[in-house]
Amino acid sequence: MMPFDPQLLLAFAAASLLVAIFPGPIVMLVVANALAHGTSHGLRTLLGTASGTAVLFLVGGLGMTWVLALLSEWFDIIRLVGAAYLVWLGIKTWRAPPVRLAESEKQVKGGVSFLQGFLIAVTNPKTIVFFAAFFPQFVTPDLPTGPQFAILSLTFLLIATTTDAVYALLCGRLRPWLTGERRGRIRNRISGSLLIGTGLVMALARK
């Protein structure tokens, strides 16, 4: 017996693609870092967000649903922590002096971009709600639950990572057009505005 209904998996993949394409805190952070510091930083941010999301999925997949339930109870605090961090990053990016592209890539270490992505992923309410409320709708009760959650998690991570990588690469291609002091300032303002705006939207989210 197959561990998953193929038609149900296809429906889940389509729904996941729509969720992944729609810009949220993770996408905005990847875009902002790719614009401000280069494609490599956008991709490192992506690795961090994928790792953070994988941790949450692993916790749920191992049957530790009480952890997700606890996170759900602390939804507002988690949401505000992530929102405050995004706003802080946005203000910092907005106020940063314009620098040459090569220098801006050296301003932030790769590990910092990774940790930023990881933190936003584990404090993103959308991820917690997605796993707790969305996944069960695609689980067949007559089949083993563990393999199904594993397939769903891997499918979503693959789709989300691919779409976020496309965002990072596109922003990396756009970045050379924002060279020079004046355009560099515009680049910083765009990145900062994306982060601040996303943080404010995240702060206003409701459970």
ChimeraX attribute file (.defattr): number of C-alpha atoms within 10 A of each C-alpha:
attribute: neighborCount
match mode: 1-to-1
recipient: residues
	/A:1	5
	/A:2	9
	/A:3	15
	/A:4	19
	/A:5	14
	/A:6	10
	/A:7	9
	/A:8	14
	/A:9	17
	/A:10	12
	/A:11	12
	/A:12	20
	/A:13	17
	/A:14	14
	/A:15	13
	/A:16	20
	/A:17	18
	/A:18	13
	/A:19	16
	/A:20	20
	/A:21	15
	/A:22	9
	/A:23	15
	/A:24	16
	/A:25	25
	/A:26	27
	/A:27	25
	/A:28	23
	/A:29	30
	/A:30	32
	/A:31	32
	/A:32	29
	/A:33	31
	/A:34	29
	/A:35	30
	/A:36	32
	/A:37	26
	/A:38	25
	/A:39	25
	/A:40	17
	/A:41	28
	/A:42	31
	/A:43	27
	/A:44	25
	/A:45	33
	/A:46	31
	/A:47	21
	/A:48	26
	/A:49	31
	/A:50	22
	/A:51	20
	/A:52	23
	/A:53	26
	/A:54	20
	/A:55	15
	/A:56	20
	/A:57	25
	/A:58	15
	/A:59	14
	/A:60	22
	/A:61	20
	/A:62	11
	/A:63	13
	/A:64	13
	/A:65	15
	/A:66	11
	/A:67	13
	/A:68	20
	/A:69	15
	/A:70	10
	/A:71	18
	/A:72	17
	/A:73	12
	/A:74	12
	/A:75	19
	/A:76	16
	/A:77	14
	/A:78	18
	/A:79	23
	/A:80	20
	/A:81	17
	/A:82	22
	/A:83	27
	/A:84	16
	/A:85	18
	/A:86	27
	/A:87	22
	/A:88	16
	/A:89	20
	/A:90	26
	/A:91	18
	/A:92	15
	/A:93	24
	/A:94	23
	/A:95	12
	/A:96	15
	/A:97	12
	/A:98	22
	/A:99	19
	/A:100	13
	/A:101	18
	/A:102	10
	/A:103	11
	/A:104	16
	/A:105	20
	/A:106	12
	/A:107	11
	/A:108	14
	/A:109	12
	/A:110	18
	/A:111	13
	/A:112	14
	/A:113	25
	/A:114	22
	/A:115	18
	/A:116	23
	/A:117	29
	/A:118	24
	/A:119	19
	/A:120	26
	/A:121	26
	/A:122	24
	/A:123	23
	/A:124	25
	/A:125	24
	/A:126	19
	/A:127	18
	/A:128	22
	/A:129	17
	/A:130	14
	/A:131	19
	/A:132	17
	/A:133	9
	/A:134	15
	/A:135	15
	/A:136	15
	/A:137	10
	/A:138	16
	/A:139	21
	/A:140	14
	/A:141	9
	/A:142	7
	/A:143	14
	/A:144	13
	/A:145	16
	/A:146	15
	/A:147	15
	/A:148	23
	/A:149	24
	/A:150	15
	/A:151	14
	/A:152	24
	/A:153	20
	/A:154	14
	/A:155	18
	/A:156	21
	/A:157	20
	/A:158	15
	/A:159	19
	/A:160	24
	/A:161	18
	/A:162	16
	/A:163	17
	/A:164	26
	/A:165	22
	/A:166	14
	/A:167	23
	/A:168	30
	/A:169	21
	/A:170	15
	/A:171	21
	/A:172	23
	/A:173	14
	/A:174	14
	/A:175	20
	/A:176	15
	/A:177	11
	/A:178	18
	/A:179	16
	/A:180	15
	/A:181	13
	/A:182	11
	/A:183	16
	/A:184	24
	/A:185	20
	/A:186	16
	/A:187	24
	/A:188	27
	/A:189	21
	/A:190	19
	/A:191	26
	/A:192	27
	/A:193	20
	/A:194	21
	/A:195	30
	/A:196	25
	/A:197	17
	/A:198	23
	/A:199	28
	/A:200	15
	/A:201	13
	/A:202	23
	/A:203	20
	/A:204	13
	/A:205	14
	/A:206	9
	/A:207	11
